[in-house]
């Protein structure tokens, strides 16, 4: 396999790994390469991203490589994070929201089992948008956080209550795709943005 293709694969792997990143050992096992070779490829990828002034970079944090944003662009990321017009839900966020809505209370691990990918960012995004919240702890090892939907979720989708959730049109096996589509159609019908939602009132 050529060097450029390996760099491309590593970039994709680091994107999938998210905040946890991947160690040199993990990369070498996945790519079936010597650890030193894997480390060299990561270093080359790091130089490439820096020289091309890309919006992402490779950082080595707590013994693992991970993709991070370019700190030179921090002011723009801050604007995005606090922009009231940032209303759209990504596919990942909508899938995650569907799982929480239909199967709450649910833990992050269970969400990731259903989606098949890490969901930390999607969960954080939904919490920040006040669409889901922590509603307790599961009675299992580690007492993981349980997530459920909020009142703002009901307002956002124009629902009187959880019993008014749209029923997927052809559920045979409690399909995530069907549930996601049902929520998406509800969202399209409402044509509501987060900007139009009432601002949550903080309790004193």
C-alpha positions, 0 to 999 in steps of 0.5 A: 500500500502506498504512503499517501493512501496510508496517510489518508486512511490514518486521517479517516481513522483519527476522525472516527476515533474522535476525542479518544484518539488512537495510540501508535500501537492501535494504529500499527495493529489496525494497519498491520504495520510496524509501530515505528512506521505507523508513527512516521506516517502520522508525523508526515500527516501532521506536517502535511496538514500544517503546511497546507494550513488546513483547518484541522491538525493532528495533536498528541494528547495523553498518549494518543493521536487525535484530530483537533481544530486549528487554534488559529481559528479559535475566534470563529469556532467560538462564534459558531458555538454561541450563534443563535442561528446555528439551528440545523441538526446533523445526521449524527445528531438526529440519529442520536436524538431519535435513539434517545427519544424512542428508547429513553432512558438510555446510556451513551454506551447503549446509544453507541451500540445502536449507532455503531459509532462513537457519539460523544460529539452528537450527545454534547451538541444535543445537550448544548441545544437543550434537546436532551439532558441527564436524567439519572444514573443507570444501576450498573457498574460505573453508574453511567449517565442516563439521557432523556429528552427535554421540554425544549425537545417537545417544543422543538418538534411541536409535541404535546408529550412523548406519547405524541412521538411520530410513529415510524411508517414501517417499523418491523424491527424497531429500526433506527432508520425509520425512527430517524426519518419519522423525526426528520419528517416531523422537523420538516413539517414544523420548519422551526429553527432553534432561533425561534425556540424560546430561550430556556429560563434558568432556575435561580 
